[in-house]
Amino acid sequence: MIQAGVIPVTWQQVMLEWQRDWARKETYNAVMDIVREHSGAYGMGVDYAYTMVHNAPSRQKSEHETLAPVPAPVR
């Protein structure tokens, strides 16, 4: 198919193209739920933005202790 001129795309490219306008709130949350659950590194980035930038609660619950951040020394 590539030899015939077809440009392969992923399911994620298609879904984000269908969403297209992020101001469309009727589909925004559903698309973001799919992205966070199934989009690998991109989904992790969305999770990070939700929790660190927008102060949303973390989706990941862990039984392990979370260490406090330690800033790097300035030289």
Phi and psi restraints in degrees (range 20) as a CNS / XPLOR table:
assign (resid 1 and name C) (resid 2 and name N)
       (resid 2 and name CA) (resid 2 and name C) 1.0 -61.9 20.0 2
assign (resid 2 and name N) (resid 2 and name CA)
       (resid 2 and name C) (resid 3 and name N) 1.0 -38.4 20.0 2
assign (resid 2 and name C) (resid 3 and name N)
       (resid 3 and name CA) (resid 3 and name C) 1.0 -62.7 20.0 2
assign (resid 3 and name N) (resid 3 and name CA)
       (resid 3 and name C) (resid 4 and name N) 1.0 -27.0 20.0 2
assign (resid 3 and name C) (resid 4 and name N)
       (resid 4 and name CA) (resid 4 and name C) 1.0 -85.8 20.0 2
assign (resid 4 and name N) (resid 4 and name CA)
       (resid 4 and name C) (resid 5 and name N) 1.0 -2.6 20.0 2
assign (resid 4 and name C) (resid 5 and name N)
       (resid 5 and name CA) (resid 5 and name C) 1.0 106.3 20.0 2
assign (resid 5 and name N) (resid 5 and name CA)
       (resid 5 and name C) (resid 6 and name N) 1.0 3.5 20.0 2
assign (resid 5 and name C) (resid 6 and name N)
       (resid 6 and name CA) (resid 6 and name C) 1.0 -72.1 20.0 2
assign (resid 6 and name N) (resid 6 and name CA)
       (resid 6 and name C) (resid 7 and name N) 1.0 137.2 20.0 2
assign (resid 6 and name C) (resid 7 and name N)
       (resid 7 and name CA) (resid 7 and name C) 1.0 -104.0 20.0 2
assign (resid 7 and name N) (resid 7 and name CA)
       (resid 7 and name C) (resid 8 and name N) 1.0 112.3 20.0 2
assign (resid 7 and name C) (resid 8 and name N)
       (resid 8 and name CA) (resid 8 and name C) 1.0 -68.0 20.0 2
assign (resid 8 and name N) (resid 8 and name CA)
       (resid 8 and name C) (resid 9 and name N) 1.0 142.1 20.0 2
assign (resid 8 and name C) (resid 9 and name N)
       (resid 9 and name CA) (resid 9 and name C) 1.0 -133.5 20.0 2
assign (resid 9 and name N) (resid 9 and name CA)
       (resid 9 and name C) (resid 10 and name N) 1.0 162.0 20.0 2
assign (resid 9 and name C) (resid 10 and name N)
       (resid 10 and name CA) (resid 10 and name C) 1.0 -96.1 20.0 2
assign (resid 10 and name N) (resid 10 and name CA)
       (resid 10 and name C) (resid 11 and name N) 1.0 166.6 20.0 2
assign (resid 10 and name C) (resid 11 and name N)
       (resid 11 and name CA) (resid 11 and name C) 1.0 -60.4 20.0 2
assign (resid 11 and name N) (resid 11 and name CA)
       (resid 11 and name C) (resid 12 and name N) 1.0 -33.9 20.0 2
assign (resid 11 and name C) (resid 12 and name N)
       (resid 12 and name CA) (resid 12 and name C) 1.0 -67.9 20.0 2
assign (resid 12 and name N) (resid 12 and name CA)
       (resid 12 and name C) (resid 13 and name N) 1.0 -41.9 20.0 2
assign (resid 12 and name C) (resid 13 and name N)
       (resid 13 and name CA) (resid 13 and name C) 1.0 -59.8 20.0 2
assign (resid 13 and name N) (resid 13 and name CA)
       (resid 13 and name C) (resid 14 and name N) 1.0 -42.3 20.0 2
assign (resid 13 and name C) (resid 14 and name N)
       (resid 14 and name CA) (resid 14 and name C) 1.0 -65.1 20.0 2
assign (resid 14 and name N) (resid 14 and name CA)
       (resid 14 and name C) (resid 15 and name N) 1.0 -47.1 20.0 2
assign (resid 14 and name C) (resid 15 and name N)
       (resid 15 and name CA) (resid 15 and name C) 1.0 -61.7 20.0 2
assign (resid 15 and name N) (resid 15 and name CA)
       (resid 15 and name C) (resid 16 and name N) 1.0 -44.5 20.0 2
assign (resid 15 and name C) (resid 16 and name N)
       (resid 16 and name CA) (resid 16 and name C) 1.0 -68.4 20.0 2
assign (resid 16 and name N) (resid 16 and name CA)
       (resid 16 and name C) (resid 17 and name N) 1.0 -31.6 20.0 2
assign (resid 16 and name C) (resid 17 and name N)
       (resid 17 and name CA) (resid 17 and name C) 1.0 -68.8 20.0 2
assign (resid 17 and name N) (resid 17 and name CA)
       (resid 17 and name C) (resid 18 and name N) 1.0 -39.3 20.0 2
assign (resid 17 and name C) (resid 18 and name N)
       (resid 18 and name CA) (resid 18 and name C) 1.0 -65.3 20.0 2
assign (resid 18 and name N) (resid 18 and name CA)
       (resid 18 and name C) (resid 19 and name N) 1.0 -37.9 20.0 2
assign (resid 18 and name C) (resid 19 and name N)
       (resid 19 and name CA) (resid 19 and name C) 1.0 -66.3 20.0 2
assign (resid 19 and name N) (resid 19 and name CA)
       (resid 19 and name C) (resid 20 and name N) 1.0 -47.9 20.0 2
assign (resid 19 and name C) (resid 20 and name N)
       (resid 20 and name CA) (resid 20 and name C) 1.0 51.5 20.0 2
assign (resid 20 and name N) (resid 20 and name CA)
       (resid 20 and name C) (resid 21 and name N) 1.0 -64.3 20.0 2
assign (resid 20 and name C) (resid 21 and name N)
       (resid 21 and name CA) (resid 21 and name C) 1.0 -99.2 20.0 2
assign (resid 21 and name N) (resid 21 and name CA)
       (resid 21 and name C) (resid 22 and name N) 1.0 110.5 20.0 2
assign (resid 21 and name C) (resid 22 and name N)
       (resid 22 and name CA) (resid 22 and name C) 1.0 -73.7 20.0 2
assign (resid 22 and name N) (resid 22 and name CA)
       (resid 22 and name C) (resid 23 and name N) 1.0 -3.2 20.0 2
assign (resid 22 and name C) (resid 23 and name N)
       (resid 23 and name CA) (resid 23 and name C) 1.0 -82.1 20.0 2
assign (resid 23 and name N) (resid 23 and name CA)
       (resid 23 and name C) (resid 24 and name N) 1.0 -8.9 20.0 2
assign (resid 23 and name C) (resid 24 and name N)
       (resid 24 and name CA) (resid 24 and name C) 1.0 -76.2 20.0 2
assign (resid 24 and name N) (resid 24 and name CA)
       (resid 24 and name C) (resid 25 and name N) 1.0 89.8 20.0 2
assign (resid 24 and name C) (resid 25 and name N)
       (resid 25 and name CA) (resid 25 and name C) 1.0 -69.8 20.0 2
assign (resid 25 and name N) (resid 25 and name CA)
       (resid 25 and name C) (resid 26 and name N) 1.0 -21.2 20.0 2
assign (resid 25 and name C) (resid 26 and name N)
       (resid 26 and name CA) (resid 26 and name C) 1.0 -68.3 20.0 2
assign (resid 26 and name N) (resid 26 and name CA)
       (resid 26 and name C) (resid 27 and name N) 1.0 -22.0 20.0 2
assign (resid 26 and name C) (resid 27 and name N)
       (resid 27 and name CA) (resid 27 and name C) 1.0 -118.5 20.0 2
assign (resid 27 and name N) (resid 27 and name CA)
       (resid 27 and name C) (resid 28 and name N) 1.0 -9.1 20.0 2
assign (resid 27 and name C) (resid 28 and name N)
       (resid 28 and name CA) (resid 28 and name C) 1.0 -56.9 20.0 2
assign (resid 28 and name N) (resid 28 and name CA)
       (resid 28 and name C) (resid 29 and name N) 1.0 -52.8 20.0 2
assign (resid 28 and name C) (resid 29 and name N)
       (resid 29 and name CA) (resid 29 and name C) 1.0 -63.7 20.0 2
assign (resid 29 and name N) (resid 29 and name CA)
       (resid 29 and name C) (resid 30 and name N) 1.0 -39.4 20.0 2
assign (resid 29 and name C) (resid 30 and name N)
       (resid 30 and name CA) (resid 30 and name C) 1.0 -64.7 20.0 2
assign (resid 30 and name N) (resid 30 and name CA)
       (resid 30 and name C) (resid 31 and name N) 1.0 -42.5 20.0 2
assign (resid 30 and name C) (resid 31 and name N)
       (resid 31 and name CA) (resid 31 and name C) 1.0 -63.9 20.0 2
assign (resid 31 and name N) (resid 31 and name CA)
       (resid 31 and name C) (resid 32 and name N) 1.0 -43.8 20.0 2
assign (resid 31 and name C) (resid 32 and name N)
       (resid 32 and name CA) (resid 32 and name C) 1.0 -65.6 20.0 2
assign (resid 32 and name N) (resid 32 and name CA)
       (resid 32 and name C) (resid 33 and name N) 1.0 -34.7 20.0 2
assign (resid 32 and name C) (resid 33 and name N)
       (resid 33 and name CA) (resid 33 and name C) 1.0 -62.9 20.0 2
assign (resid 33 and name N) (resid 33 and name CA)
       (resid 33 and name C) (resid 34 and name N) 1.0 -43.1 20.0 2
assign (resid 33 and name C) (resid 34 and name N)
       (resid 34 and name CA) (resid 34 and name C) 1.0 -64.5 20.0 2
assign (resid 34 and name N) (resid 34 and name CA)
       (resid 34 and name C) (resid 35 and name N) 1.0 -44.3 20.0 2
assign (resid 34 and name C) (resid 35 and name N)
       (resid 35 and name CA) (resid 35 and name C) 1.0 -60.4 20.0 2
assign (resid 35 and name N) (resid 35 and name CA)
       (resid 35 and name C) (resid 36 and name N) 1.0 -49.1 20.0 2
assign (resid 35 and name C) (resid 36 and name N)
       (resid 36 and name CA) (resid 36 and name C) 1.0 -63.4 20.0 2
assign (resid 36 and name N) (resid 36 and name CA)
       (resid 36 and name C) (resid 37 and name N) 1.0 -33.3 20.0 2
assign (resid 36 and name C) (resid 37 and name N)
       (resid 37 and name CA) (resid 37 and name C) 1.0 -83.8 20.0 2
assign (resid 37 and name N) (resid 37 and name CA)
       (resid 37 and name C) (resid 38 and name N) 1.0 -32.4 20.0 2
assign (resid 37 and name C) (resid 38 and name N)
       (resid 38 and name CA) (resid 38 and name C) 1.0 -126.8 20.0 2
assign (resid 38 and name N) (resid 38 and name CA)
       (resid 38 and name C) (resid 39 and name N) 1.0 3.7 20.0 2
assign (resid 38 and name C) (resid 39 and name N)
       (resid 39 and name CA) (resid 39 and name C) 1.0 -105.5 20.0 2
assign (resid 39 and name N) (resid 39 and name CA)
       (resid 39 and name C) (resid 40 and name N) 1.0 22.7 20.0 2
assign (resid 39 and name C) (resid 40 and name N)
       (resid 40 and name CA) (resid 40 and name C) 1.0 55.9 20.0 2
assign (resid 40 and name N) (resid 40 and name CA)
       (resid 40 and name C) (resid 41 and name N) 1.0 -127.2 20.0 2
assign (resid 40 and name C) (resid 41 and name N)
       (resid 41 and name CA) (resid 41 and name C) 1.0 -62.2 20.0 2
assign (resid 41 and name N) (resid 41 and name CA)
       (resid 41 and name C) (resid 42 and name N) 1.0 -37.3 20.0 2
assign (resid 41 and name C) (resid 42 and name N)
       (resid 42 and name CA) (resid 42 and name C) 1.0 -63.3 20.0 2
assign (resid 42 and name N) (resid 42 and name CA)
       (resid 42 and name C) (resid 43 and name N) 1.0 -42.9 20.0 2
assign (resid 42 and name C) (resid 43 and name N)
       (resid 43 and name CA) (resid 43 and name C) 1.0 -62.7 20.0 2
assign (resid 43 and name N) (resid 43 and name CA)
       (resid 43 and name C) (resid 44 and name N) 1.0 -37.6 20.0 2
assign (resid 43 and name C) (resid 44 and name N)
       (resid 44 and name CA) (resid 44 and name C) 1.0 -64.7 20.0 2
assign (resid 44 and name N) (resid 44 and name CA)
       (resid 44 and name C) (resid 45 and name N) 1.0 -37.7 20.0 2
assign (resid 44 and name C) (resid 45 and name N)
       (resid 45 and name CA) (resid 45 and name C) 1.0 -65.1 20.0 2
assign (resid 45 and name N) (resid 45 and name CA)
       (resid 45 and name C) (resid 46 and name N) 1.0 -39.1 20.0 2
assign (resid 45 and name C) (resid 46 and name N)
       (resid 46 and name CA) (resid 46 and name C) 1.0 -65.1 20.0 2
assign (resid 46 and name N) (resid 46 and name CA)
       (resid 46 and name C) (resid 47 and name N) 1.0 -43.6 20.0 2
assign (resid 46 and name C) (resid 47 and name N)
       (resid 47 and name CA) (resid 47 and name C) 1.0 -58.1 20.0 2
assign (resid 47 and name N) (resid 47 and name CA)
       (resid 47 and name C) (resid 48 and name N) 1.0 -44.3 20.0 2
assign (resid 47 and name C) (resid 48 and name N)
       (resid 48 and name CA) (resid 48 and name C) 1.0 -59.8 20.0 2
assign (resid 48 and name N) (resid 48 and name CA)
       (resid 48 and name C) (resid 49 and name N) 1.0 -46.4 20.0 2
assign (resid 48 and name C) (resid 49 and name N)
       (resid 49 and name CA) (resid 49 and name C) 1.0 -62.3 20.0 2
assign (resid 49 and name N) (resid 49 and name CA)
       (resid 49 and name C) (resid 50 and name N) 1.0 -41.8 20.0 2
assign (resid 49 and name C) (resid 50 and name N)
       (resid 50 and name CA) (resid 50 and name C) 1.0 -61.9 20.0 2
assign (resid 50 and name N) (resid 50 and name CA)
       (resid 50 and name C) (resid 51 and name N) 1.0 -44.3 20.0 2
assign (resid 50 and name C) (resid 51 and name N)
       (resid 51 and name CA) (resid 51 and name C) 1.0 -82.5 20.0 2
assign (resid 51 and name N) (resid 51 and name CA)
       (resid 51 and name C) (resid 52 and name N) 1.0 -40.7 20.0 2
assign (resid 51 and name C) (resid 52 and name N)
       (resid 52 and name CA) (resid 52 and name C) 1.0 -89.2 20.0 2
assign (resid 52 and name N) (resid 52 and name CA)
       (resid 52 and name C) (resid 53 and name N) 1.0 -37.5 20.0 2
assign (resid 52 and name C) (resid 53 and name N)
       (resid 53 and name CA) (resid 53 and name C) 1.0 -90.0 20.0 2
assign (resid 53 and name N) (resid 53 and name CA)
       (resid 53 and name C) (resid 54 and name N) 1.0 -43.2 20.0 2
assign (resid 53 and name C) (resid 54 and name N)
       (resid 54 and name CA) (resid 54 and name C) 1.0 -99.6 20.0 2
assign (resid 54 and name N) (resid 54 and name CA)
       (resid 54 and name C) (resid 55 and name N) 1.0 2.5 20.0 2
assign (resid 54 and name C) (resid 55 and name N)
       (resid 55 and name CA) (resid 55 and name C) 1.0 57.3 20.0 2
assign (resid 55 and name N) (resid 55 and name CA)
       (resid 55 and name C) (resid 56 and name N) 1.0 32.7 20.0 2
assign (resid 55 and name C) (resid 56 and name N)
       (resid 56 and name CA) (resid 56 and name C) 1.0 -77.4 20.0 2
assign (resid 56 and name N) (resid 56 and name CA)
       (resid 56 and name C) (resid 57 and name N) 1.0 153.9 20.0 2
assign (resid 56 and name C) (resid 57 and name N)
       (resid 57 and name CA) (resid 57 and name C) 1.0 -66.6 20.0 2
assign (resid 57 and name N) (resid 57 and name CA)
       (resid 57 and name C) (resid 58 and name N) 1.0 148.6 20.0 2
assign (resid 57 and name C) (resid 58 and name N)
       (resid 58 and name CA) (resid 58 and name C) 1.0 -68.2 20.0 2
assign (resid 58 and name N) (resid 58 and name CA)
       (resid 58 and name C) (resid 59 and name N) 1.0 139.3 20.0 2
assign (resid 58 and name C) (resid 59 and name N)
       (resid 59 and name CA) (resid 59 and name C) 1.0 -77.7 20.0 2
assign (resid 59 and name N) (resid 59 and name CA)
       (resid 59 and name C) (resid 60 and name N) 1.0 -27.0 20.0 2
assign (resid 59 and name C) (resid 60 and name N)
       (resid 60 and name CA) (resid 60 and name C) 1.0 -88.1 20.0 2
assign (resid 60 and name N) (resid 60 and name CA)
       (resid 60 and name C) (resid 61 and name N) 1.0 118.7 20.0 2
assign (resid 60 and name C) (resid 61 and name N)
       (resid 61 and name CA) (resid 61 and name C) 1.0 -105.8 20.0 2
assign (resid 61 and name N) (resid 61 and name CA)
       (resid 61 and name C) (resid 62 and name N) 1.0 132.1 20.0 2
assign (resid 61 and name C) (resid 62 and name N)
       (resid 62 and name CA) (resid 62 and name C) 1.0 -127.8 20.0 2
assign (resid 62 and name N) (resid 62 and name CA)
       (resid 62 and name C) (resid 63 and name N) 1.0 143.8 20.0 2
assign (resid 62 and name C) (resid 63 and name N)
       (resid 63 and name CA) (resid 63 and name C) 1.0 -82.0 20.0 2
assign (resid 63 and name N) (resid 63 and name CA)
       (resid 63 and name C) (resid 64 and name N) 1.0 -7.5 20.0 2
assign (resid 63 and name C) (resid 64 and name N)
       (resid 64 and name CA) (resid 64 and name C) 1.0 -87.6 20.0 2
assign (resid 64 and name N) (resid 64 and name CA)
       (resid 64 and name C) (resid 65 and name N) 1.0 152.1 20.0 2
assign (resid 64 and name C) (resid 65 and name N)
       (resid 65 and name CA) (resid 65 and name C) 1.0 -68.7 20.0 2
assign (resid 65 and name N) (resid 65 and name CA)
       (resid 65 and name C) (resid 66 and name N) 1.0 135.4 20.0 2
assign (resid 65 and name C) (resid 66 and name N)
       (resid 66 and name CA) (resid 66 and name C) 1.0 -92.7 20.0 2
assign (resid 66 and name N) (resid 66 and name CA)
       (resid 66 and name C) (resid 67 and name N) 1.0 125.4 20.0 2
assign (resid 66 and name C) (resid 67 and name N)
       (resid 67 and name CA) (resid 67 and name C) 1.0 -80.8 20.0 2
assign (resid 67 and name N) (resid 67 and name CA)
       (resid 67 and name C) (resid 68 and name N) 1.0 143.9 20.0 2
assign (resid 67 and name C) (resid 68 and name N)
       (resid 68 and name CA) (resid 68 and name C) 1.0 -71.8 20.0 2
assign (resid 68 and name N) (resid 68 and name CA)
       (resid 68 and name C) (resid 69 and name N) 1.0 147.2 20.0 2
assign (resid 68 and name C) (resid 69 and name N)
       (resid 69 and name CA) (resid 69 and name C) 1.0 -66.1 20.0 2
assign (resid 69 and name N) (resid 69 and name CA)
       (resid 69 and name C) (resid 70 and name N) 1.0 144.6 20.0 2
assign (resid 69 and name C) (resid 70 and name N)
       (resid 70 and name CA) (resid 70 and name C) 1.0 -118.0 20.0 2
assign (resid 70 and name N) (resid 70 and name CA)
       (resid 70 and name C) (resid 71 and name N) 1.0 114.8 20.0 2
assign (resid 70 and name C) (resid 71 and name N)
       (resid 71 and name CA) (resid 71 and name C) 1.0 -68.1 20.0 2
assign (resid 71 and name N) (resid 71 and name CA)
       (resid 71 and name C) (resid 72 and name N) 1.0 147.2 20.0 2
assign (resid 71 and name C) (resid 72 and name N)
       (resid 72 and name CA) (resid 72 and name C) 1.0 -71.9 20.0 2
assign (resid 72 and name N) (resid 72 and name CA)
       (resid 72 and name C) (resid 73 and name N) 1.0 144.4 20.0 2
assign (resid 72 and name C) (resid 73 and name N)
       (resid 73 and name CA) (resid 73 and name C) 1.0 -68.1 20.0 2
assign (resid 73 and name N) (resid 73 and name CA)
       (resid 73 and name C) (resid 74 and name N) 1.0 143.2 20.0 2
assign (resid 73 and name C) (resid 74 and name N)
       (resid 74 and name CA) (resid 74 and name C) 1.0 -95.0 20.0 2
assign (resid 74 and name N) (resid 74 and name CA)
       (resid 74 and name C) (resid 75 and name N) 1.0 128.8 20.0 2
